[in-house]
Amino acid sequence: MAQRTRRPLIGVTAGTRTMMSGAWAGHEAVVVTEHYVRALREAGARPVVIAPQDEWSEEEVAELDGLVLTGGTDLDPAAWGEGALPTDMTPDPQRDAFETALYRAARAAGVPVLGICRGLQIIVIAEGGALHRHLPEDVPAHPRTGEAPTRVAVDIEAASDLGLALGTRAEVTAFHHQGIRDVAGDLRIVARHASGLPLAVEAATGSSVVGVQWHPEIAGTGGEAVFESLLTAIRHREVSERTRSLV
């Protein structure tokens, strides 16, 4: 395999939203905040926005060097076999299904994945886990991060990719209403809040998967190392593939 001469191509998931003003008012728009695009560009990658659509094949996902599953609204509790609650935010089942399939295709293709906030939750559910539905009731000791972006302290396992990137303790910016209740499949918890709530996961085997229950994309919050760790995973994958091709 030839050595890379281009920037890593990173898929960035987006949602949809009805436009409220202007000539296109009432029409659906593809929406993702520019924070993700800026953070990836500053890390040296070329971001490509991916809207919910028909499923991508494993071969199509393999054209990406990495995948970022972004933040957004609550996941539909039907995805892990639970009914609606009055405290649920309005779900987006189409986006849930598309991003779950995209994640599974990336795993099958060996493409490194970074899940941010809702993206972490997609990973957890895709691997067979479950979520807390309303943190103020489910984990009262956890800060009320669903009301506004909140700085919280997180303890990180030293023997993890996040530990290498951030150290064993960091202060991060969180904004979420749901949270990890159980993990399953190939995931392991690598960071927690003092309340006990898991705030990050990684895949134990296979291609790199990192999910964080905070927002490293927001400028000035010290999240650059999280994106740099994704690019490091991409470089390691390339080295491994070149090595295999020489055997």
C-alpha positions as YAML, in Angstrom:
chain: A
units: angstrom
residues:
- id: 1
  name: MET
  ca: [0.00, 0.00, 0.00]
- id: 2
  name: ALA
  ca: [1.35, 3.40, -0.97]
- id: 3
  name: GLN
  ca: [2.03, 5.90, 1.78]
- id: 4
  name: ARG
  ca: [-0.76, 8.44, 2.33]
- id: 5
  name: THR
  ca: [-0.52, 11.65, 0.29]
- id: 6
  name: ARG
  ca: [-3.96, 13.02, 1.22]
- id: 7
  name: ARG
  ca: [-5.74, 14.02, 4.40]
- id: 8
  name: PRO
  ca: [-7.77, 11.30, 6.16]
- id: 9
  name: LEU
  ca: [-11.36, 11.25, 4.93]
- id: 10
  name: ILE
  ca: [-13.71, 11.29, 7.94]
- id: 11
  name: GLY
  ca: [-17.46, 10.75, 7.70]
- id: 12
  name: VAL
  ca: [-19.45, 13.05, 10.01]
- id: 13
  name: THR
  ca: [-23.08, 12.16, 10.65]
- id: 14
  name: ALA
  ca: [-25.81, 14.80, 10.52]
- id: 15
  name: GLY
  ca: [-29.49, 15.09, 11.33]
- id: 16
  name: THR
  ca: [-32.33, 16.93, 9.60]
- id: 17
  name: ARG
  ca: [-34.32, 19.96, 10.71]
- id: 18
  name: THR
  ca: [-37.17, 21.99, 9.24]
- id: 19
  name: MET
  ca: [-36.01, 25.42, 8.09]
- id: 20
  name: MET
  ca: [-37.92, 28.17, 9.89]
- id: 21
  name: SER
  ca: [-37.34, 31.23, 7.70]
- id: 22
  name: GLY
  ca: [-36.33, 32.43, 4.26]
- id: 23
  name: ALA
  ca: [-37.29, 31.16, 0.82]
- id: 24
  name: TRP
  ca: [-36.91, 27.52, 1.92]
- id: 25
  name: ALA
  ca: [-38.97, 27.78, 5.10]
- id: 26
  name: GLY
  ca: [-40.83, 24.55, 5.77]
- id: 27
  name: HIS
  ca: [-38.30, 22.41, 3.89]
- id: 28
  name: GLU
  ca: [-36.00, 19.89, 5.55]
- id: 29
  name: ALA
  ca: [-32.31, 20.76, 5.84]
- id: 30
  name: VAL
  ca: [-29.31, 18.56, 6.64]
- id: 31
  name: VAL
  ca: [-27.91, 19.87, 9.92]
- id: 32
  name: VAL
  ca: [-24.71, 19.42, 11.91]
- id: 33
  name: THR
  ca: [-22.96, 22.14, 13.90]
- id: 34
  name: GLU
  ca: [-19.75, 23.43, 12.38]
- id: 35
  name: HIS
  ca: [-17.83, 22.52, 15.53]
- id: 36
  name: TYR
  ca: [-17.24, 18.95, 14.29]
- id: 37
  name: VAL
  ca: [-16.07, 20.08, 10.86]
- id: 38
  name: ARG
  ca: [-13.71, 22.68, 12.33]
- id: 39
  name: ALA
  ca: [-12.27, 20.29, 14.92]
- id: 40
  name: LEU
  ca: [-11.53, 17.63, 12.29]
- id: 41
  name: ARG
  ca: [-9.99, 20.12, 9.87]
- id: 42
  name: GLU
  ca: [-7.77, 21.49, 12.64]
- id: 43
  name: ALA
  ca: [-6.70, 17.92, 13.44]
- id: 44
  name: GLY
  ca: [-5.61, 17.50, 9.81]
- id: 45
  name: ALA
  ca: [-8.57, 15.57, 8.38]
- id: 46
  name: ARG
  ca: [-11.04, 16.18, 5.58]
- id: 47
  name: PRO
  ca: [-14.61, 15.88, 6.97]
- id: 48
  name: VAL
  ca: [-17.48, 14.64, 4.80]
- id: 49
  name: VAL
  ca: [-21.04, 15.22, 6.08]
- id: 50
  name: ILE
  ca: [-23.33, 12.17, 5.90]
- id: 51
  name: ALA
  ca: [-27.09, 12.65, 6.21]
- id: 52
  name: PRO
  ca: [-29.60, 9.87, 7.05]
- id: 53
  name: GLN
  ca: [-30.35, 7.93, 3.85]
- id: 54
  name: ASP
  ca: [-30.43, 4.36, 2.57]
- id: 55
  name: GLU
  ca: [-27.91, 2.10, 4.27]
- id: 56
  name: TRP
  ca: [-24.28, 2.20, 3.20]
- id: 57
  name: SER
  ca: [-22.67, -1.09, 2.30]
- id: 58
  name: GLU
  ca: [-19.54, -2.29, 4.06]
- id: 59
  name: GLU
  ca: [-17.63, -1.63, 0.82]
- id: 60
  name: GLU
  ca: [-18.88, 1.97, 0.71]
- id: 61
  name: VAL
  ca: [-18.03, 2.64, 4.35]
- id: 62
  name: ALA
  ca: [-14.55, 1.20, 3.74]
- id: 63
  name: GLU
  ca: [-13.86, 4.18, 1.45]
- id: 64
  name: LEU
  ca: [-13.74, 6.31, 4.62]
- id: 65
  name: ASP
  ca: [-10.67, 6.45, 6.83]
- id: 66
  name: GLY
  ca: [-12.74, 7.15, 9.94]
- id: 67
  name: LEU
  ca: [-16.26, 7.86, 11.16]
- id: 68
  name: VAL
  ca: [-17.56, 10.40, 13.70]
- id: 69
  name: LEU
  ca: [-21.06, 9.80, 15.11]
- id: 70
  name: THR
  ca: [-22.20, 13.22, 16.30]
- id: 71
  name: GLY
  ca: [-24.50, 14.58, 19.00]
- id: 72
  name: GLY
  ca: [-28.23, 15.26, 18.79]
- id: 73
  name: THR
  ca: [-31.56, 14.32, 20.34]
- id: 74
  name: ASP
  ca: [-32.40, 11.34, 22.58]
- id: 75
  name: LEU
  ca: [-32.38, 7.87, 21.09]
- id: 76
  name: ASP
  ca: [-35.71, 6.10, 20.62]
- id: 77
  name: PRO
  ca: [-36.13, 3.75, 23.64]
- id: 78
  name: ALA
  ca: [-37.80, 1.22, 21.36]
- id: 79
  name: ALA
  ca: [-34.26, 0.47, 20.13]
- id: 80
  name: TRP
  ca: [-33.56, -1.35, 23.42]
- id: 81
  name: GLY
  ca: [-37.08, -2.64, 24.02]
- id: 82
  name: GLU
  ca: [-38.59, 0.08, 26.22]
- id: 83
  name: GLY
  ca: [-41.68, 2.25, 25.88]
- id: 84
  name: ALA
  ca: [-41.99, 6.04, 25.87]
- id: 85
  name: LEU
  ca: [-41.80, 8.18, 29.01]
- id: 86
  name: PRO
  ca: [-43.07, 11.76, 29.52]
- id: 87
  name: THR
  ca: [-39.46, 12.89, 30.08]
- id: 88
  name: ASP
  ca: [-38.24, 11.61, 26.68]
- id: 89
  name: MET
  ca: [-37.21, 14.08, 24.03]
- id: 90
  name: THR
  ca: [-38.75, 13.65, 20.58]
- id: 91
  name: PRO
  ca: [-36.81, 10.76, 18.98]
- id: 92
  name: ASP
  ca: [-35.59, 10.43, 15.39]
- id: 93
  name: PRO
  ca: [-35.96, 6.72, 14.57]
- id: 94
  name: GLN
  ca: [-34.78, 7.17, 10.97]
- id: 95
  name: ARG
  ca: [-31.50, 8.70, 12.09]
- id: 96
  name: ASP
  ca: [-31.14, 6.10, 14.87]
- id: 97
  name: ALA
  ca: [-31.51, 3.24, 12.38]
- id: 98
  name: PHE
  ca: [-29.21, 4.77, 9.78]
- id: 99
  name: GLU
  ca: [-26.41, 5.55, 12.21]
- id: 100
  name: THR
  ca: [-26.68, 2.16, 13.91]
- id: 101
  name: ALA
  ca: [-26.27, 0.43, 10.53]
- id: 102
  name: LEU
  ca: [-23.43, 2.81, 9.59]
- id: 103
  name: TYR
  ca: [-21.61, 1.99, 12.82]
- id: 104
  name: ARG
  ca: [-21.98, -1.75, 12.28]
- id: 105
  name: ALA
  ca: [-20.70, -1.43, 8.71]
- id: 106
  name: ALA
  ca: [-17.71, 0.57, 9.94]
- id: 107
  name: ARG
  ca: [-16.93, -2.12, 12.51]
- id: 108
  name: ALA
  ca: [-17.16, -4.83, 9.88]
- id: 109
  name: ALA
  ca: [-14.90, -2.84, 7.54]
- id: 110
  name: GLY
  ca: [-12.36, -2.06, 10.26]
- id: 111
  name: VAL
  ca: [-12.90, 1.71, 10.03]
- id: 112
  name: PRO
  ca: [-12.04, 3.58, 13.28]
- id: 113
  name: VAL
  ca: [-15.06, 5.20, 14.97]
- id: 114
  name: LEU
  ca: [-15.42, 8.14, 17.35]
- id: 115
  name: GLY
  ca: [-18.84, 8.56, 18.99]
- id: 116
  name: ILE
  ca: [-19.66, 11.89, 20.62]
- id: 117
  name: CYS
  ca: [-22.54, 12.20, 23.13]
- id: 118
  name: ARG
  ca: [-25.51, 10.78, 21.17]
- id: 119
  name: GLY
  ca: [-22.88, 9.02, 19.03]
- id: 120
  name: LEU
  ca: [-21.61, 7.21, 22.12]
- id: 121
  name: GLN
  ca: [-25.18, 6.15, 22.84]
- id: 122
  name: ILE
  ca: [-25.60, 4.81, 19.29]
- id: 123
  name: ILE
  ca: [-22.51, 2.66, 19.85]
- id: 124
  name: VAL
  ca: [-23.79, 1.35, 23.19]
- id: 125
  name: ILE
  ca: [-27.19, 0.41, 21.77]
- id: 126
  name: ALA
  ca: [-25.72, -1.10, 18.58]
- id: 127
  name: GLU
  ca: [-23.60, -3.38, 20.79]
- id: 128
  name: GLY
  ca: [-26.62, -4.53, 22.82]
- id: 129
  name: GLY
  ca: [-26.42, -2.20, 25.82]
- id: 130
  name: ALA
  ca: [-29.03, 0.08, 27.40]
- id: 131
  name: LEU
  ca: [-29.39, 3.71, 28.47]
- id: 132
  name: HIS
  ca: [-30.66, 5.66, 31.45]
- id: 133
  name: ARG
  ca: [-33.70, 7.58, 30.24]
- id: 134
  name: HIS
  ca: [-33.79, 10.61, 32.55]
- id: 135
  name: LEU
  ca: [-30.58, 11.26, 34.45]
- id: 136
  name: PRO
  ca: [-32.03, 13.66, 37.05]
- id: 137
  name: GLU
  ca: [-34.10, 10.73, 38.36]
- id: 138
  name: ASP
  ca: [-31.93, 7.76, 37.38]
- id: 139
  name: VAL
  ca: [-28.60, 9.14, 38.63]
- id: 140
  name: PRO
  ca: [-29.44, 12.08, 40.93]
- id: 141
  name: ALA
  ca: [-25.78, 12.58, 41.93]
- id: 142
  name: HIS
  ca: [-24.81, 13.35, 38.35]
- id: 143
  name: PRO
  ca: [-24.81, 17.06, 37.35]
- id: 144
  name: ARG
  ca: [-27.87, 18.24, 35.39]
- id: 145
  name: THR
  ca: [-26.09, 18.15, 32.06]
- id: 146
  name: GLY
  ca: [-29.31, 18.06, 30.05]
- id: 147
  name: GLU
  ca: [-30.15, 21.67, 30.87]
- id: 148
  name: ALA
  ca: [-27.06, 23.45, 29.52]
- id: 149
  name: PRO
  ca: [-23.45, 22.62, 28.63]
- id: 150
  name: THR
  ca: [-21.78, 21.80, 31.97]
- id: 151
  name: ARG
  ca: [-18.16, 21.27, 32.97]
- id: 152
  name: VAL
  ca: [-17.74, 17.94, 34.75]
- id: 153
  name: ALA
  ca: [-14.74, 16.00, 36.04]
- id: 154
  name: VAL
  ca: [-14.09, 12.55, 34.61]
- id: 155
  name: ASP
  ca: [-11.80, 9.76, 35.85]
- id: 156
  name: ILE
  ca: [-10.16, 7.83, 33.00]
- id: 157
  name: GLU
  ca: [-8.46, 4.45, 32.95]
- id: 158
  name: ALA
  ca: [-4.74, 4.82, 32.34]
- id: 159
  name: ALA
  ca: [-4.69, 1.68, 30.17]
- id: 160
  name: SER
  ca: [-6.96, 3.10, 27.47]
- id: 161
  name: ASP
  ca: [-6.68, 5.18, 24.33]
- id: 162
  name: LEU
  ca: [-8.43, 8.04, 26.13]
- id: 163
  name: GLY
  ca: [-6.02, 7.71, 29.03]
- id: 164
  name: LEU
  ca: [-3.08, 8.06, 26.65]
- id: 165
  name: ALA
  ca: [-4.70, 11.11, 25.06]
- id: 166
  name: LEU
  ca: [-6.05, 12.92, 28.14]
- id: 167
  name: GLY
  ca: [-4.42, 11.42, 31.21]
- id: 168
  name: THR
  ca: [-6.31, 9.82, 34.08]
- id: 169
  name: ARG
  ca: [-8.42, 12.85, 35.02]
- id: 170
  name: ALA
  ca: [-9.93, 15.56, 32.85]
- id: 171
  name: GLU
  ca: [-12.54, 18.29, 32.98]
- id: 172
  name: VAL
  ca: [-14.92, 18.07, 30.03]
- id: 173
  name: THR
  ca: [-18.00, 19.83, 28.67]
- id: 174
  name: ALA
  ca: [-21.13, 17.64, 28.80]
- id: 175
  name: PHE
  ca: [-24.68, 18.25, 27.57]
- id: 176
  name: HIS
  ca: [-26.86, 15.13, 27.66]
- id: 177
  name: HIS
  ca: [-30.17, 13.87, 29.00]
- id: 178
  name: GLN
  ca: [-29.64, 10.13, 28.56]
- id: 179
  name: GLY
  ca: [-26.60, 8.14, 29.70]
- id: 180
  name: ILE
  ca: [-25.05, 4.68, 29.77]
- id: 181
  name: ARG
  ca: [-26.86, 2.15, 31.96]
- id: 182
  name: ASP
  ca: [-25.36, -1.11, 30.68]
- id: 183
  name: VAL
  ca: [-22.70, -2.00, 28.12]
- id: 184
  name: ALA
  ca: [-22.52, -5.24, 26.17]
- id: 185
  name: GLY
  ca: [-20.77, -6.80, 23.21]
- id: 186
  name: ASP
  ca: [-17.18, -5.77, 22.67]
- id: 187
  name: LEU
  ca: [-17.31, -2.57, 24.73]
- id: 188
  name: ARG
  ca: [-15.58, -1.72, 27.99]
- id: 189
  name: ILE
  ca: [-16.11, 1.32, 30.18]
- id: 190
  name: VAL
  ca: [-12.95, 3.45, 30.37]
- id: 191
  name: ALA
  ca: [-14.16, 6.62, 32.14]
- id: 192
  name: ARG
  ca: [-16.69, 7.57, 34.82]
- id: 193
  name: HIS
  ca: [-18.05, 10.55, 36.69]
- id: 194
  name: ALA
  ca: [-17.85, 10.53, 40.50]
- id: 195
  name: SER
  ca: [-21.58, 9.69, 40.53]
- id: 196
  name: GLY
  ca: [-20.67, 6.35, 38.95]
- id: 197
  name: LEU
  ca: [-22.16, 7.19, 35.53]
- id: 198
  name: PRO
  ca: [-19.98, 5.81, 32.71]
- id: 199
  name: LEU
  ca: [-18.77, 8.64, 30.48]
- id: 200
  name: ALA
  ca: [-16.64, 6.81, 27.92]
- id: 201
  name: VAL
  ca: [-16.29, 3.41, 26.27]
- id: 202
  name: GLU
  ca: [-13.81, 1.72, 23.97]
- id: 203
  name: ALA
  ca: [-13.85, -1.49, 21.96]
- id: 204
  name: ALA
  ca: [-11.83, -4.23, 23.61]
- id: 205
  name: THR
  ca: [-10.82, -5.87, 20.31]
- id: 206
  name: GLY
  ca: [-10.86, -5.19, 16.59]
- id: 207
  name: SER
  ca: [-10.74, -1.76, 14.99]
- id: 208
  name: SER
  ca: [-10.61, 1.35, 17.17]
- id: 209
  name: VAL
  ca: [-13.89, 2.50, 18.73]
- id: 210
  name: VAL
  ca: [-13.98, 5.36, 21.24]
- id: 211
  name: GLY
  ca: [-17.19, 6.88, 22.57]
- id: 212
  name: VAL
  ca: [-17.37, 9.88, 24.90]
- id: 213
  name: GLN
  ca: [-20.40, 11.30, 26.73]
- id: 214
  name: TRP
  ca: [-19.14, 14.84, 26.31]
- id: 215
  name: HIS
  ca: [-18.40, 17.39, 23.57]
- id: 216
  name: PRO
  ca: [-14.71, 17.62, 22.65]
- id: 217
  name: GLU
  ca: [-15.62, 19.46, 19.43]
- id: 218
  name: ILE
  ca: [-16.45, 22.70, 21.27]
- id: 219
  name: ALA
  ca: [-13.55, 25.13, 20.89]
- id: 220
  name: GLY
  ca: [-11.71, 26.06, 24.04]
- id: 221
  name: THR
  ca: [-12.69, 22.95, 26.01]
- id: 222
  name: GLY
  ca: [-9.44, 21.06, 25.49]
- id: 223
  name: GLY
  ca: [-10.96, 18.34, 23.32]
- id: 224
  name: GLU
  ca: [-8.37, 18.48, 20.55]
- id: 225
  name: ALA
  ca: [-6.61, 15.39, 21.89]
- id: 226
  name: VAL
  ca: [-9.74, 13.29, 21.37]
- id: 227
  name: PHE
  ca: [-9.76, 14.05, 17.63]
- id: 228
  name: GLU
  ca: [-6.01, 13.58, 17.42]
- id: 229
  name: SER
  ca: [-6.46, 10.12, 18.95]
- id: 230
  name: LEU
  ca: [-8.86, 9.25, 16.11]
- id: 231
  name: LEU
  ca: [-6.23, 10.23, 13.56]
- id: 232
  name: THR
  ca: [-3.65, 8.21, 15.49]
- id: 233
  name: ALA
  ca: [-5.93, 5.16, 15.24]
- id: 234
  name: ILE
  ca: [-6.22, 5.74, 11.49]
- id: 235
  name: ARG
  ca: [-2.43, 5.90, 11.11]
- id: 236
  name: HIS
  ca: [-1.99, 2.73, 13.15]
- id: 237
  name: ARG
  ca: [-4.51, 0.95, 10.94]
- id: 238
  name: GLU
  ca: [-2.63, 2.03, 7.82]
- id: 239
  name: VAL
  ca: [0.68, 0.81, 9.21]
- id: 240
  name: SER
  ca: [-0.91, -2.52, 10.11]
- id: 241
  name: GLU
  ca: [-2.38, -2.90, 6.63]
- id: 242
  name: ARG
  ca: [0.96, -2.06, 4.97]
- id: 243
  name: THR
  ca: [2.69, -4.59, 7.20]
- id: 244
  name: ARG
  ca: [0.20, -7.32, 6.28]
- id: 245
  name: SER
  ca: [0.59, -6.55, 2.58]
- id: 246
  name: LEU
  ca: [4.34, -7.20, 2.86]
- id: 247
  name: VAL
  ca: [3.95, -10.61, 4.49]
...
